[in-house]
Amino acid sequence: MRARLATLLALGVLLALAGCGGGSADPPKGPAQSADAIRLGTKNFTEQYILGEIYAQALRAHGIPVELKSDIGSSEIVDQAMQIGSLDMYPEYTGVLLSEIAGVSRRPPSAEATFTAAQKFERTRGYDLLAMTPFSNSNALAVTHKTAMKYGLRTIGDLDRIPGGATIAAPPEFRTRFEGLVGLRSRYMLRAKVVAMPIGQQYKALNEGRVDAAAVFATDGMLEDEEYVILRDPRNLFSFQNVTPVVRTSVLKRTPGLAKAVDPVSAKLTTDAMRKMNAQVDIDGREPAAVAKEFLEREGLL
């Protein structure tokens, strides 16, 4: 059964990659690029689209060809694409890598310890991690101010005050992740139901009162609006989530300038910078490629 599921997942990955666009900043692809380009993938939400464009444009500025494959899917799907050889590199969150890919539920005590543990795991699989970003896009649960006031919500555990159990808007994988419903039940003994929806639609569901809470990311552009309250996580369910580019070790060795092109870029990605870029795409309707280019130019990286 496991082999069959793995085969089906691999097929799904290949189909997803076949349908993924190359990004608005992609140059025309010829035979030379197909053979030599770094195949850079991203997951399926705004911040990842921006990160994909930022890293792709920075690499091209250093003369390294890139084939950008955006909007592939969840971490599990992108990791499968790496394993079957369809991708060479993608931006990942250190805590997600440990909890959902490595299957580690124990939380390291710091961002640095999380990175070290993730690096150790990935090197056993033939991958390396480049420098991590200053920002940590931790998972979180958010409610509206109105809901927080109505039920006296300050922490995640307070959601148990909602009659009948809280409804949480979240992507489908939230149901099976430790940093999701599994952890909410084991760490907080929380009675909750997940209303599955694509990332980005949870804020509308909150505003319309269709759910009580929503799974969010700390750098979401929508959190620039003071309408929302992030619930505190005193039992440390949600871990450090600094971004680190995962790169196939063989690709890193054959492309010596890769880390030199990418690490200075990651160093400039602060929480404030990332949240503002997310807002420019989600709220202002700008294209990720244009937002990424503006950031790189402003920071003197292009």
Short mmCIF file of the C-alpha atoms (twelve columns), coordinates in Angstrom:
data_MODEL
# 
_entry.id   MODEL 
# 
loop_
_atom_site.group_PDB 
_atom_site.id 
_atom_site.type_symbol 
_atom_site.label_atom_id 
_atom_site.label_alt_id 
_atom_site.label_comp_id 
_atom_site.label_asym_id 
_atom_site.label_seq_id 
_atom_site.Cartn_x 
_atom_site.Cartn_y 
_atom_site.Cartn_z 
_atom_site.pdbx_PDB_model_num 
ATOM 1   C CA . MET A 1   0.000   0.000  0.000   1 
ATOM 2   C CA . ARG A 2   2.822   2.406  0.881   1 
ATOM 3   C CA . ALA A 3   4.553   1.718  -2.432  1 
ATOM 4   C CA . ARG A 4   1.301   2.347  -4.270  1 
ATOM 5   C CA . LEU A 5   0.724   5.621  -2.427  1 
ATOM 6   C CA . ALA A 6   4.304   6.701  -3.157  1 
ATOM 7   C CA . THR A 7   3.790   5.944  -6.849  1 
ATOM 8   C CA . LEU A 8   0.555   7.931  -6.937  1 
ATOM 9   C CA . LEU A 9   2.196   10.854 -5.138  1 
ATOM 10  C CA . ALA A 10  5.138   10.790 -7.537  1 
ATOM 11  C CA . LEU A 11  2.722   10.826 -10.480 1 
ATOM 12  C CA . GLY A 12  0.884   13.750 -8.915  1 
ATOM 13  C CA . VAL A 13  4.174   15.605 -8.520  1 
ATOM 14  C CA . LEU A 14  5.080   15.072 -12.162 1 
ATOM 15  C CA . LEU A 15  1.663   16.280 -13.288 1 
ATOM 16  C CA . ALA A 16  1.926   19.304 -10.981 1 
ATOM 17  C CA . LEU A 17  5.345   20.181 -12.333 1 
ATOM 18  C CA . ALA A 18  4.132   19.826 -15.880 1 
ATOM 19  C CA . GLY A 19  1.433   22.389 -15.156 1 
ATOM 20  C CA . CYS A 20  3.597   24.853 -13.235 1 
ATOM 21  C CA . GLY A 21  4.487   28.126 -14.868 1 
ATOM 22  C CA . GLY A 22  8.003   29.393 -15.132 1 
ATOM 23  C CA . GLY A 23  7.358   32.746 -13.476 1 
ATOM 24  C CA . SER A 24  6.953   36.091 -15.160 1 
ATOM 25  C CA . ALA A 25  10.671  36.841 -15.002 1 
ATOM 26  C CA . ASP A 26  11.699  33.641 -16.805 1 
ATOM 27  C CA . PRO A 27  13.842  34.042 -19.912 1 
ATOM 28  C CA . PRO A 28  13.039  31.965 -23.013 1 
ATOM 29  C CA . LYS A 29  14.102  28.356 -22.501 1 
ATOM 30  C CA . GLY A 30  16.394  26.675 -24.987 1 
ATOM 31  C CA . PRO A 31  18.242  23.350 -25.036 1 
ATOM 32  C CA . ALA A 32  21.250  24.767 -23.149 1 
ATOM 33  C CA . GLN A 33  19.112  26.089 -20.312 1 
ATOM 34  C CA . SER A 34  17.116  22.867 -20.020 1 
ATOM 35  C CA . ALA A 35  20.356  20.954 -19.525 1 
ATOM 36  C CA . ASP A 36  22.199  23.392 -17.233 1 
ATOM 37  C CA . ALA A 37  19.570  25.418 -15.397 1 
ATOM 38  C CA . ILE A 38  18.932  25.143 -11.669 1 
ATOM 39  C CA . ARG A 39  15.388  23.799 -11.349 1 
ATOM 40  C CA . LEU A 40  13.969  25.954 -8.569  1 
ATOM 41  C CA . GLY A 41  10.556  25.101 -7.134  1 
ATOM 42  C CA . THR A 42  8.187   26.821 -4.732  1 
ATOM 43  C CA . LYS A 43  5.176   25.896 -2.675  1 
ATOM 44  C CA . ASN A 44  1.689   27.200 -3.313  1 
ATOM 45  C CA . PHE A 45  1.232   30.540 -1.568  1 
ATOM 46  C CA . THR A 46  2.195   34.188 -1.950  1 
ATOM 47  C CA . GLU A 47  5.351   34.281 0.157   1 
ATOM 48  C CA . GLN A 48  6.768   31.303 -1.713  1 
ATOM 49  C CA . TYR A 49  6.035   32.902 -5.093  1 
ATOM 50  C CA . ILE A 50  7.953   35.993 -3.976  1 
ATOM 51  C CA . LEU A 51  10.858  33.972 -2.559  1 
ATOM 52  C CA . GLY A 52  11.075  31.940 -5.751  1 
ATOM 53  C CA . GLU A 53  11.334  35.122 -7.815  1 
ATOM 54  C CA . ILE A 54  13.860  36.688 -5.431  1 
ATOM 55  C CA . TYR A 55  16.202  33.692 -5.532  1 
ATOM 56  C CA . ALA A 56  15.743  33.124 -9.268  1 
ATOM 57  C CA . GLN A 57  16.504  36.739 -10.175 1 
ATOM 58  C CA . ALA A 58  19.513  36.840 -7.842  1 
ATOM 59  C CA . LEU A 59  20.954  33.674 -9.371  1 
ATOM 60  C CA . ARG A 60  20.477  34.984 -12.902 1 
ATOM 61  C CA . ALA A 61  22.195  38.228 -11.918 1 
ATOM 62  C CA . HIS A 62  25.233  36.059 -11.095 1 
ATOM 63  C CA . GLY A 63  25.075  34.307 -14.469 1 
ATOM 64  C CA . ILE A 64  23.465  31.126 -13.147 1 
ATOM 65  C CA . PRO A 65  20.534  29.981 -15.334 1 
ATOM 66  C CA . VAL A 66  17.328  29.088 -13.511 1 
ATOM 67  C CA . GLU A 67  14.116  27.331 -14.463 1 
ATOM 68  C CA . LEU A 68  11.499  28.504 -11.963 1 
ATOM 69  C CA . LYS A 69  8.600   26.174 -11.167 1 
ATOM 70  C CA . SER A 70  6.101   27.996 -8.946  1 
ATOM 71  C CA . ASP A 71  2.936   26.788 -7.236  1 
ATOM 72  C CA . ILE A 72  3.853   23.092 -6.949  1 
ATOM 73  C CA . GLY A 73  2.048   22.325 -3.690  1 
ATOM 74  C CA . SER A 74  2.701   21.566 -0.026  1 
ATOM 75  C CA . SER A 75  6.075   20.744 1.541   1 
ATOM 76  C CA . GLU A 76  5.353   17.042 1.218   1 
ATOM 77  C CA . ILE A 77  4.753   17.358 -2.528  1 
ATOM 78  C CA . VAL A 78  7.772   19.590 -3.169  1 
ATOM 79  C CA . ASP A 79  9.983   17.222 -1.160  1 
ATOM 80  C CA . GLN A 80  8.751   14.333 -3.282  1 
ATOM 81  C CA . ALA A 81  9.667   16.326 -6.386  1 
ATOM 82  C CA . MET A 82  13.186  16.721 -4.995  1 
ATOM 83  C CA . GLN A 83  13.398  12.997 -4.271  1 
ATOM 84  C CA . ILE A 84  12.355  11.896 -7.747  1 
ATOM 85  C CA . GLY A 85  14.797  14.345 -9.340  1 
ATOM 86  C CA . SER A 86  12.343  16.881 -10.771 1 
ATOM 87  C CA . LEU A 87  13.758  19.790 -8.735  1 
ATOM 88  C CA . ASP A 88  17.220  20.886 -7.585  1 
ATOM 89  C CA . MET A 89  16.340  23.573 -5.057  1 
ATOM 90  C CA . TYR A 90  13.459  25.170 -3.148  1 
ATOM 91  C CA . PRO A 91  12.936  27.534 -0.173  1 
ATOM 92  C CA . GLU A 92  11.780  25.678 2.943   1 
ATOM 93  C CA . TYR A 93  10.936  26.541 6.541   1 
ATOM 94  C CA . THR A 94  13.264  24.878 9.042   1 
ATOM 95  C CA . GLY A 95  10.544  23.865 11.503  1 
ATOM 96  C CA . VAL A 96  8.318   22.401 8.796   1 
ATOM 97  C CA . LEU A 97  11.282  20.479 7.445   1 
ATOM 98  C CA . LEU A 98  11.858  18.895 10.845  1 
ATOM 99  C CA . SER A 99  8.260   18.226 11.838  1 
ATOM 100 C CA . GLU A 100 6.638   17.275 8.527   1 
ATOM 101 C CA . ILE A 101 9.512   15.867 6.450   1 
ATOM 102 C CA . ALA A 102 11.837  14.462 9.125   1 
ATOM 103 C CA . GLY A 103 8.939   13.517 11.431  1 
ATOM 104 C CA . VAL A 104 10.485  15.113 14.544  1 
ATOM 105 C CA . SER A 105 7.922   16.371 17.082  1 
ATOM 106 C CA . ARG A 106 10.434  17.607 19.692  1 
ATOM 107 C CA . ARG A 107 11.009  21.348 19.337  1 
ATOM 108 C CA . PRO A 108 14.650  22.590 19.310  1 
ATOM 109 C CA . PRO A 109 15.188  25.513 21.730  1 
ATOM 110 C CA . SER A 110 16.377  28.090 19.181  1 
ATOM 111 C CA . ALA A 111 16.361  29.050 15.521  1 
ATOM 112 C CA . GLU A 112 20.012  28.012 15.248  1 
ATOM 113 C CA . ALA A 113 19.365  24.603 16.820  1 
ATOM 114 C CA . THR A 114 16.421  24.072 14.480  1 
ATOM 115 C CA . PHE A 115 18.607  24.885 11.481  1 
ATOM 116 C CA . THR A 116 21.399  22.564 12.668  1 
ATOM 117 C CA . ALA A 117 19.003  19.659 13.172  1 
ATOM 118 C CA . ALA A 118 17.409  20.235 9.763   1 
ATOM 119 C CA . GLN A 119 20.820  20.451 8.089   1 
ATOM 120 C CA . LYS A 120 21.924  17.171 9.698   1 
ATOM 121 C CA . PHE A 121 18.757  15.450 8.465   1 
ATOM 122 C CA . GLU A 122 18.987  16.780 4.908   1 
ATOM 123 C CA . ARG A 123 22.634  15.822 4.499   1 
ATOM 124 C CA . THR A 124 21.695  12.184 5.074   1 
ATOM 125 C CA . ARG A 125 19.486  12.495 1.965   1 
ATOM 126 C CA . GLY A 126 21.943  14.217 -0.355  1 
ATOM 127 C CA . TYR A 127 20.805  17.805 0.200   1 
ATOM 128 C CA . ASP A 128 22.353  20.881 1.816   1 
ATOM 129 C CA . LEU A 129 20.840  23.948 3.437   1 
ATOM 130 C CA . LEU A 130 22.102  27.410 2.568   1 
ATOM 131 C CA . ALA A 131 22.075  30.302 5.073   1 
ATOM 132 C CA . MET A 132 18.749  30.910 6.777   1 
ATOM 133 C CA . THR A 133 16.798  34.171 6.774   1 
ATOM 134 C CA . PRO A 134 16.510  36.497 9.797   1 
ATOM 135 C CA . PHE A 135 12.712  36.242 9.596   1 
ATOM 136 C CA . SER A 136 10.839  33.256 10.984  1 
ATOM 137 C CA . ASN A 137 7.478   32.736 9.348   1 
ATOM 138 C CA . SER A 138 6.047   30.721 12.200  1 
ATOM 139 C CA . ASN A 139 2.667   29.109 11.922  1 
ATOM 140 C CA . ALA A 140 0.022   30.675 14.149  1 
ATOM 141 C CA . LEU A 141 -3.700  30.800 14.819  1 
ATOM 142 C CA . ALA A 142 -5.503  34.103 14.368  1 
ATOM 143 C CA . VAL A 143 -8.983  35.323 15.241  1 
ATOM 144 C CA . THR A 144 -10.780 38.603 14.674  1 
ATOM 145 C CA . HIS A 145 -10.844 41.172 17.465  1 
ATOM 146 C CA . LYS A 146 -14.597 40.638 17.668  1 
ATOM 147 C CA . THR A 147 -14.223 36.896 18.294  1 
ATOM 148 C CA . ALA A 148 -11.376 37.441 20.765  1 
ATOM 149 C CA . MET A 149 -13.513 39.866 22.779  1 
ATOM 150 C CA . LYS A 150 -16.624 37.679 22.646  1 
ATOM 151 C CA . TYR A 151 -14.935 34.591 24.107  1 
ATOM 152 C CA . GLY A 152 -11.991 36.135 25.965  1 
ATOM 153 C CA . LEU A 153 -9.402  34.558 23.664  1 
ATOM 154 C CA . ARG A 154 -5.722  35.232 24.323  1 
ATOM 155 C CA . THR A 155 -4.035  31.843 23.868  1 
ATOM 156 C CA . ILE A 156 -4.593  28.824 21.649  1 
ATOM 157 C CA . GLY A 157 -5.965  26.866 24.596  1 
ATOM 158 C CA . ASP A 158 -8.675  29.498 25.064  1 
ATOM 159 C CA . LEU A 159 -10.306 28.287 21.842  1 
ATOM 160 C CA . ASP A 160 -11.833 25.517 23.961  1 
ATOM 161 C CA . ARG A 161 -14.199 28.180 25.349  1 
ATOM 162 C CA . ILE A 162 -16.074 28.273 22.040  1 
ATOM 163 C CA . PRO A 163 -19.268 26.189 22.392  1 
ATOM 164 C CA . GLY A 164 -19.195 23.004 20.335  1 
ATOM 165 C CA . GLY A 165 -15.506 23.381 19.559  1 
ATOM 166 C CA . ALA A 166 -13.690 25.893 17.370  1 
ATOM 167 C CA . THR A 167 -13.767 25.779 13.589  1 
ATOM 168 C CA . ILE A 168 -10.386 26.554 12.006  1 
ATOM 169 C CA . ALA A 169 -9.826  27.590 8.394   1 
ATOM 170 C CA . ALA A 170 -6.658  25.907 7.146   1 
ATOM 171 C CA . PRO A 171 -5.157  24.123 4.136   1 
ATOM 172 C CA . PRO A 172 -6.033  20.399 3.830   1 
ATOM 173 C CA . GLU A 173 -2.638  19.207 5.136   1 
ATOM 174 C CA . PHE A 174 -3.343  20.962 8.464   1 
ATOM 175 C CA . ARG A 175 -5.535  17.994 9.415   1 
ATOM 176 C CA . THR A 176 -2.632  15.534 9.412   1 
ATOM 177 C CA . ARG A 177 0.290   17.711 10.527  1 
ATOM 178 C CA . PHE A 178 1.745   17.856 14.020  1 
ATOM 179 C CA . GLU A 179 1.903   21.640 13.569  1 
ATOM 180 C CA . GLY A 180 -1.798  21.400 12.912  1 
ATOM 181 C CA . LEU A 181 -4.763  19.443 14.226  1 
ATOM 182 C CA . VAL A 182 -2.591  16.576 15.524  1 
ATOM 183 C CA . GLY A 183 -0.579  18.896 17.747  1 
ATOM 184 C CA . LEU A 184 -3.607  20.940 18.801  1 
ATOM 185 C CA . ARG A 185 -5.185  17.774 20.157  1 
ATOM 186 C CA . SER A 186 -2.066  16.336 21.804  1 
ATOM 187 C CA . ARG A 187 -0.582  19.559 23.238  1 
ATOM 188 C CA . TYR A 188 -3.756  21.519 23.979  1 
ATOM 189 C CA . MET A 189 -6.401  18.747 24.141  1 
ATOM 190 C CA . LEU A 190 -8.365  21.072 21.889  1 
ATOM 191 C CA . ARG A 191 -11.702 20.136 20.399  1 
ATOM 192 C CA . ALA A 192 -11.570 21.640 16.947  1 
ATOM 193 C CA . LYS A 193 -12.754 21.103 13.396  1 
ATOM 194 C CA . VAL A 194 -10.792 22.035 10.281  1 
ATOM 195 C CA . VAL A 195 -12.525 23.740 7.381   1 
ATOM 196 C CA . ALA A 196 -10.169 23.012 4.488   1 
ATOM 197 C CA . MET A 197 -9.502  25.812 2.011   1 
ATOM 198 C CA . PRO A 198 -6.631  27.104 -0.127  1 
ATOM 199 C CA . ILE A 199 -4.017  29.283 1.564   1 
ATOM 200 C CA . GLY A 200 -5.051  32.930 1.273   1 
ATOM 201 C CA . GLN A 201 -8.797  32.377 1.609   1 
ATOM 202 C CA . GLN A 202 -8.776  31.968 5.391   1 
ATOM 203 C CA . TYR A 203 -8.963  35.705 6.072   1 
ATOM 204 C CA . LYS A 204 -12.153 36.077 4.055   1 
ATOM 205 C CA . ALA A 205 -13.650 33.147 5.965   1 
ATOM 206 C CA . LEU A 206 -12.728 34.870 9.247   1 
ATOM 207 C CA . ASN A 207 -14.182 38.202 8.157   1 
ATOM 208 C CA . GLU A 208 -17.441 36.586 7.069   1 
ATOM 209 C CA . GLY A 209 -17.779 34.661 10.343  1 
ATOM 210 C CA . ARG A 210 -17.741 31.261 8.627   1 
ATOM 211 C CA . VAL A 211 -14.968 30.068 10.981  1 
ATOM 212 C CA . ASP A 212 -13.781 30.967 14.459  1 
ATOM 213 C CA . ALA A 213 -10.034 30.943 13.787  1 
ATOM 214 C CA . ALA A 214 -7.581  30.562 10.934  1 
ATOM 215 C CA . ALA A 215 -4.164  29.049 10.422  1 
ATOM 216 C CA . VAL A 216 -1.886  31.899 9.344   1 
ATOM 217 C CA . PHE A 217 1.768   32.723 8.841   1 
ATOM 218 C CA . ALA A 218 3.511   35.371 10.950  1 
ATOM 219 C CA . THR A 219 4.599   37.308 7.847   1 
ATOM 220 C CA . ASP A 220 1.199   37.363 6.117   1 
ATOM 221 C CA . GLY A 221 0.593   40.733 4.533   1 
ATOM 222 C CA . MET A 222 -2.982  40.691 5.830   1 
ATOM 223 C CA . LEU A 223 -1.640  40.926 9.381   1 
ATOM 224 C CA . GLU A 224 -0.640  44.516 8.605   1 
ATOM 225 C CA . ASP A 225 -4.336  45.121 9.326   1 
ATOM 226 C CA . GLU A 226 -4.933  45.461 13.075  1 
ATOM 227 C CA . GLU A 227 -8.268  43.687 12.747  1 
ATOM 228 C CA . TYR A 228 -6.729  40.333 13.689  1 
ATOM 229 C CA . VAL A 229 -5.349  38.883 16.921  1 
ATOM 230 C CA . ILE A 230 -2.654  36.178 16.901  1 
ATOM 231 C CA . LEU A 231 -3.250  33.769 19.779  1 
ATOM 232 C CA . ARG A 232 -0.254  33.075 22.033  1 
ATOM 233 C CA . ASP A 233 1.227   29.572 21.957  1 
ATOM 234 C CA . PRO A 234 2.421   28.891 25.541  1 
ATOM 235 C CA . ARG A 235 2.920   25.156 24.915  1 
ATOM 236 C CA . ASN A 236 5.214   25.799 21.933  1 
ATOM 237 C CA . LEU A 237 3.302   23.825 19.342  1 
ATOM 238 C CA . PHE A 238 4.551   26.052 16.545  1 
ATOM 239 C CA . SER A 239 8.300   26.012 16.004  1 
ATOM 240 C CA . PHE A 240 10.946  28.307 14.524  1 
ATOM 241 C CA . GLN A 241 10.335  28.749 10.793  1 
ATOM 242 C CA . ASN A 242 13.297  30.573 9.289   1 
ATOM 243 C CA . VAL A 243 13.560  30.091 5.537   1 
ATOM 244 C CA . THR A 244 16.506  28.174 4.141   1 
ATOM 245 C CA . PRO A 245 17.050  27.192 0.515   1 
ATOM 246 C CA . VAL A 246 17.316  23.401 0.226   1 
ATOM 247 C CA . VAL A 247 19.753  22.456 -2.553  1 
ATOM 248 C CA . ARG A 248 20.786  19.125 -3.992  1 
ATOM 249 C CA . THR A 249 24.396  18.599 -2.828  1 
ATOM 250 C CA . SER A 250 25.556  17.526 -6.268  1 
ATOM 251 C CA . VAL A 251 24.151  20.764 -7.764  1 
ATOM 252 C CA . LEU A 252 25.813  22.850 -5.056  1 
ATOM 253 C CA . LYS A 253 29.178  21.223 -5.835  1 
ATOM 254 C CA . ARG A 254 28.926  21.758 -9.570  1 
ATOM 255 C CA . THR A 255 27.763  25.375 -9.131  1 
ATOM 256 C CA . PRO A 256 30.326  26.987 -6.794  1 
ATOM 257 C CA . GLY A 257 28.819  30.469 -7.128  1 
ATOM 258 C CA . LEU A 258 25.365  29.378 -5.992  1 
ATOM 259 C CA . ALA A 259 25.768  29.989 -2.252  1 
ATOM 260 C CA . LYS A 260 27.605  33.259 -2.900  1 
ATOM 261 C CA . ALA A 261 24.634  34.472 -4.949  1 
ATOM 262 C CA . VAL A 262 21.931  33.344 -2.539  1 
ATOM 263 C CA . ASP A 263 23.251  33.827 1.022   1 
ATOM 264 C CA . PRO A 264 23.496  37.668 0.882   1 
ATOM 265 C CA . VAL A 265 19.900  37.743 -0.369  1 
ATOM 266 C CA . SER A 266 18.623  35.602 2.502   1 
ATOM 267 C CA . ALA A 267 20.436  37.860 4.979   1 
ATOM 268 C CA . LYS A 268 18.263  40.816 3.891   1 
ATOM 269 C CA . LEU A 269 14.931  39.014 4.335   1 
ATOM 270 C CA . THR A 270 13.656  40.423 7.622   1 
ATOM 271 C CA . THR A 271 10.146  40.002 9.033   1 
ATOM 272 C CA . ASP A 272 9.268   43.603 8.124   1 
ATOM 273 C CA . ALA A 273 10.575  43.235 4.568   1 
ATOM 274 C CA . MET A 274 8.748   39.970 3.977   1 
ATOM 275 C CA . ARG A 275 5.441   41.098 5.438   1 
ATOM 276 C CA . LYS A 276 5.497   44.281 3.316   1 
ATOM 277 C CA . MET A 277 6.245   42.311 0.145   1 
ATOM 278 C CA . ASN A 278 3.434   39.874 0.919   1 
ATOM 279 C CA . ALA A 279 1.067   42.813 1.402   1 
ATOM 280 C CA . GLN A 280 2.109   44.335 -1.924  1 
ATOM 281 C CA . VAL A 281 1.020   41.138 -3.670  1 
ATOM 282 C CA . ASP A 282 -2.023  40.126 -1.592  1 
ATOM 283 C CA . ILE A 283 -3.480  43.561 -0.915  1 
ATOM 284 C CA . ASP A 284 -2.115  45.829 -3.666  1 
ATOM 285 C CA . GLY A 285 -2.347  43.185 -6.396  1 
ATOM 286 C CA . ARG A 286 1.239   43.526 -7.642  1 
ATOM 287 C CA . GLU A 287 3.068   40.700 -9.407  1 
ATOM 288 C CA . PRO A 288 5.579   38.685 -7.333  1 
ATOM 289 C CA . ALA A 289 8.280   39.151 -9.992  1 
ATOM 290 C CA . ALA A 290 8.005   42.943 -9.859  1 
ATOM 291 C CA . VAL A 291 7.973   43.014 -6.044  1 
ATOM 292 C CA . ALA A 292 11.021  40.735 -5.938  1 
ATOM 293 C CA . LYS A 293 12.947  42.865 -8.426  1 
ATOM 294 C CA . GLU A 294 12.194  46.053 -6.511  1 
ATOM 295 C CA . PHE A 295 13.422  44.458 -3.267  1 
ATOM 296 C CA . LEU A 296 16.674  43.232 -4.844  1 
ATOM 297 C CA . GLU A 297 17.360  46.615 -6.429  1 
ATOM 298 C CA . ARG A 298 16.636  48.492 -3.200  1 
ATOM 299 C CA . GLU A 299 19.048  46.236 -1.299  1 
ATOM 300 C CA . GLY A 300 21.773  46.567 -3.968  1 
ATOM 301 C CA . LEU A 301 21.574  42.900 -4.914  1 
ATOM 302 C CA . LEU A 302 20.870  43.355 -8.634  1 
# 
